[in-house]
Amino acid sequence: MALLQRFDDEAAPPITAEEIRQRWVAFHKQIRLMSGTRFQRTAGRILGENTRRYRLARFIFRPMLKVLRLRRRKNVAKVTRVIASKAATIFPINYRPLTIDYAHELATITFDDNDVTIVEIDETTAPSNEVINELNDVLNETTSEWLFLADASLSDESRRYSVAKLLAHATKDDDVVFGDEPGPNEFAPILKSPSVAPHTLLSYNVVGRPALLRVETLFRVGGFSPEAGWAFEHDAYLRLSEANVHFHHVPIVLPAARTPSSFDATHLDGDTCRVVQAAIDRRGWHGTVTPGALPGLVRWSLDAPTPSPSIDIIIPTRDRIELVEQCITSIEEKTTYQNYDIIILDNDSVKPESLEYFEATKYSVIPCPGPFNYAKIVNRGVNHSSADYIVTLNNDTIVVTPDWLEQLLALASLPDVGIVGGCLLDRDGRREHESIVIAPYPQHLRTDSNYAHVDYFSSATRDVAAVTGAVQMVRREFWQSLGGMDEQLKVVMNDVDICLRSQMEDRYVIYTPYVQLYHHVGSSRGDLDPIVDRDRFIKRWDIFASFRDPYFPESLLLLGEKMFYLLR
């Protein structure tokens, strides 16, 4: 795994405070230029970037702007359908398909035809087993280094162009080289992540086409399976992933990809469910696979381990007992899992009703005195626990999914998984957390706002850079082996940081959309957001510079509330 690197140890080059300040300036300028309001862009030009006068103006006018935003939100609700329809047509917002003169481009590129065997596939006529048997015959007979599969309906020029582009990026260590693809909607391409992560690959075929497959490697894993039906490529990628081969993503939208017929549910869903079930069985897991919301997307649900491990749900609070009561009541009334307990972490509550509640509750209440330090408070709760697993839970959450603990536990108990999180909804039922992406700075992914597009990536159970500490499940012993949350990150970024440190120990972080809770964001601690925490995080992970989110499409840039395409 080893996809991440820390930059705050002795071996890493030092990052100065001035360099961090300059990175912030460049980031905020980019946001204002590309996604800011007209007022923000004008203010930035007049007052300067990150100057004292700009910060003073922001301090003075911020309360007024908040009121205006609330009014604007009400007006926006009236035109949500129109905006959603437009966003579904073009995504990212600045993407436009390129017109390529294949003949001209190919004249400037040379490659040896003997290096690649291009195989035409017609999924509209012959049965799948006949097609796959013919593919395996080619695989056995070819002397080429690479195999390239292309639909029979595509032009020869588009195939050769895609082959040439992929070959230009291939290295001797690569086993599969694949690109982005236009998809069924030419204005919303299928953009892929640099990492072919194993749990995301169970949810859908993240590799797709166009792709070069090294013949020797494919032959070594048994070629294509006739039993896989039209999901034979997905099946091959699953087996290649299990063999720990090297996948290389080329972030360019290329032709010679899958055709619209390849995304037909009746054509694909049954076969996809079958190959994913076979992959789960090979791993020795127990669970079921059912069709998902999109053709070729599946929901794979694993059984929670038995006998049922113990779980402690850790809830920090300072007063706000109305929130705590609401949260705990939802746990008690909705949760179907039995072997759980709750630990309330009291950070200097003083109100009589709070103290009265703590005195009467059947759950443990652990005093956590001192200035607010979320990481320190949660670590204290974990140290008090003796359960097999812990769940960090904000006091302003409300459980929606009855089997939420079973679902989180089934994923958290996998040997290669460190931390698991779910989907959080705001007061209006809009999605306000669907994992945390770092592109280039950590932000909550939200398909109801900044990722206004329903696609395979946004709809899947998937590997992610991080999930919010508002609801995280982790094996207690693993948490402690990491040293818990970094208490120097007192308020923010401590949850993202521990997720990244988990991955440095070869443990994945998984987000599941099928566990949902309401989250009244900011209702318990307001707008606490110390810059010192953010700067420490930036320095540790080299944010805005070398850091790349392994699990988020590398051609996407999230600035403010808008998603942009990075033309390659």
C-alpha angles and dihedrals in degrees: 000000000000093000096147137063133199121225101193098077128092094261094057123084111256119259112209127219090243091055090052090050091052091050090054091049092051092046095051091045090053091050093051093046096047108027109006125112120260088256092054093048092048093047090050092054095045100040099032130240116300094342124150091252091051092050091047092051090048091051093050099044100034096089091051091048090052090057090048091050091053090052091046090051090058091051092046090057089066093060100035094116093054093048093046090051092051093045090051089056098051122030127193092031095237098042119123123171114247123236106227127198096213095187092053093045094047090051088064095046126069128191135157111260089209090065093067134042110205113206122196116220125196110194094176102068121020123060114259096246091057091050092048093047090053089049091053090049089055090047091054095046105039122102093194123113094227139039120211121191119205134171114255091234094064125094121257090234093056090050094049092045092053091046091050093049093048093045090053089063099038120112133192090257095056122102098175125024115188139171140205117272139213095240126195091307111054091203093054107048124193102254117192138207125246091240124063092213116200100229094045089050089059089058097052144338099282093177101052117150151357094047140149114217119198106238096215093051094045091048089051093058092049103268120251122342117231088204090063094073116195090343089069093120093050089049091051092050091050091053092044090051090051088053090055095237121167118263118195119197120205108201097218126110103238134183125234089068131132117312125228090263088063089065097053112125096215089049097049118016100078094047092045092052090050097051093045090049088052090051091051090049091050089056091053093243125140120225149097135265124212133172115275133216094282132045109274093013115114137189110226113194121189127204115251112247120269135254087042112256118227118258129197116201108209117205120182119202146160107204110306088122091167087066094045092050092048092049096047093044090055090050093050096044100040107031116100095185112096109194100073138109134190128232117195115206110207114205101192100306111185108174115110093231090054094051090045091052093049090051093051102040121104091218128089116267114201118196112231104179127186139053115336111280110160094192093050093047094050092045089053090053093049091049089053091052126089095182125122092238136020132207119203106211131180116233090233095063129103122200115240104167112068096207094043094127093049091051095047091044094051089058098037091053093060110111095235096046126093109173134013131195140176144214120290123204127202126228091279094050093255117141110256100167127034098152130306119272125194107213094158099320129022111273135159111256110230122179089195091063127357097027097040095176133090107219141137094278096051095043101048139092096246150164112262142180092245148340127214121269087229084088120007129149121201138160105262095226091052091050090053093046087059090052090247123261117342104258090203085070091067103173114003139027093024091109093048091045095054090049091054092046088051090059092051085063090055094257120131126224114224132199120200121194091200095074109073134181133169113244123194091203117215094003094119105041104015119212102339104156115147114196091214090068092050093047092051090051092048091051094047096051101027092241117192088024129052099351115111124182103236094204103044123079105270092215091065127088120190113207116173106312097338134086118217134192119236107217111221 
